[in-house]
């Protein structure tokens, strides 16, 4: 898989720790960052994973950026692309090159609280539960169908920081689990009803 990052890389680290095996069945072939100073790049380098930077401001448009990004990622022939804190909308110039092979992580139970401030929005609404969603990436923000979801309770007196910490614990479990399911061929998006994703039982064809 290829992993796209923009920041600290804690989700990337969970993938390195839980599933990355350079000579095994699941390997991170490259980490690509939208920022040259993202700490995630150092995590990848320490693990011996090749890195690259594809910055938006180095290209005339987002479409041009995504064309260059797709060429770079495709050269490694990944079976899956994981957006692990990639803080930029991807256009069809990228997504169409990897149909049903790009997944994203979001800190809510989508379709509730899409966008950049999901944790703060959950607190503002006073909900009792929020959660984590791993979903197929689409051009519309946080709109792709869910692959895995897990609820996270919201406690009275929670702050964005305390809630984010509990959500992060779930993220670091759920993303590696999604990768394992893809690697095992157990994730199937229904061609006749593309909003629906089937997680096949282990051992089924």
N, C-alpha and C positions, 0 to 999 in steps of 0.2 A: 504494500500500500504506500501511497504518498500521503503526507500529512501537511496541511497548510495552516500556518500559524501567524499571529501578529504580536503576541505579547509574552507573558511570563513562561508559558509552556507547561503548566501543571498537568493539563490533560495529556499533552504529549508525553510527559514523564510517566504517567500512569500506563500509557501504551508501551513505552520502552520497558517498564518494569514487569508488566503483566503478559504481554504477547510477543514482543519483538525477539526474534531469534534469527540472526543473519543467515544461518544455514538450515533453518527449520521451515515449517509449513507457513508461518506468518512472519513477514519481515517488513520493516519500514525501509523502503528503497531510497527515499529522499524526503527531506523536510524543506519546505519552501516558505519563506517569510515575506510579508509585505513591508517589513521594516528591517533595515540592516542592523539596528541595535537591539532587536528583540532578544531578551534573555533565553527564549526557547532555542535559539540557534546554538547557544553554548551547551544546552542540554543534549542536543543532537550530536554536536561535535564530540562531547565526552563519551557518547555511546558509539562513536565511529560511524555515524550515519552521514552521508553526503548532504550538503546544504546548498541552498541557492536563495537569492533575493530577487523578487519581482515587484518593484515599487510602482504604485499608481502614478506618481508624479514623474516617472521616467518615460511615460508614454503619453501620446497626444489625447487619448480617450480611454475610458474603461474598456471599451471593446478591443482597442489595440493591446491594452494590457492583458486582457483575457486570451487573446490570440497567442501572444508570446508565452503566457503562463501555460496554456494548453499544450503548445509545442514542447515546452520544457518537461512537463509532467508526462506526456505521452511517450517521450523518448525512453522512459524507464519502464514502460508497459505495466503499470500497476493494475491489479484487479479491483482496487478500491481506492477512493480518495476520501480522506477524512478531514473535515474542517474542524480543527481543534482550536477555537478562538480566532479564526480568520475574520477580521473585522472589516469586511468589505463585501458588497453585493457582487455576486458572480452573474455574468450575462450568459446568454445562450452560446456565445462564441466559445466559452469554456464548457458549460454543462452539456451541450450537444455532442461534445467529443467523448463523453463518458456517461452514456445514458444508463440511468439506474445504478450508477456506481459512485455517486457522490453523496456522502451523508454529513449531516450537520448536528451540532449539539445545541440545545436551548434550555435555559433554566426556568422552565415552567411546564405545565401540562397543556401543551398546545391543543386547541387553538386559543386557549386563554393566555393573555399577556404576551403577545408577540413584541418584537422590537428590542431596543437596546436597554430598556429599564424594567425588565420583567420582574426582578426581585423587588424593586421599589414600588412597582405598580401593585404587586400582590399584597404588600404591606399596606399600601394606601387604601386598597379595597377592603381590608380586614378579613381576607379569606382565611379559613381554617386549614386549608391544604393548598400547596402548590406542588412543584415537582420538577422532574427532568424529562426531556424528550430527546431521543435520537431519531432523526427523520431524514427522509430523502430531501436533498437540496433542490430548490427550484428558483426561478428568477424572482418570483415574489418573495418578500422577506418572510421567513419562518412559515411558509405555506405548504411545504411538501408533506406527504403522508407519514405518520409516525411508524417507526420500526419497533422501538422499545419506549416504554414510559414507566416511570416509577414515582409515586407520590411522596411528598415530603411534608410533614406537619409544620404549621406555622404557630408558634407559641405566643401567648400573651407576653408583651414586653420584648419580643424579638426586634432586633435592629437589622438593617441591611447587612451588616457585617456578620452577625451571628447566624442569620438565615443563609447567607451566602456560604458560610463554612459547612453547614449541614448539606446544602445542595451540592457543593463541590465533592463531598464524600461520595454521594450517589453518582455524580458524573464520572468519577474515577473508577467506579465499578461498571457502570452501564456502557460506556463507550468500548472498553475492551470486550465486554460480552457481545456487543453488536458486531464487532470485528470477528470474533470467533464464529458467530452464526453465519456471517457472509463467507468466511473461509471454508466452512463446512457445507456450503451450498444450501443452507436452510432458509434463506430469505428469498421470498418470491413476491414480486409486485404483480397483482392480477391484471393481465393485459386488457380484459374486458371491463374492469372496474378499477382504474389506476389509483383511486383513493384508498384501496384496501391492500394491505400487505399481509401475506401469510408467513408465519414462522412454522416451518415444517418440523414434524417430530424427528428426532434423531434416528438415522437409519432408513428414512423414507427417500424414495427417488423423486 
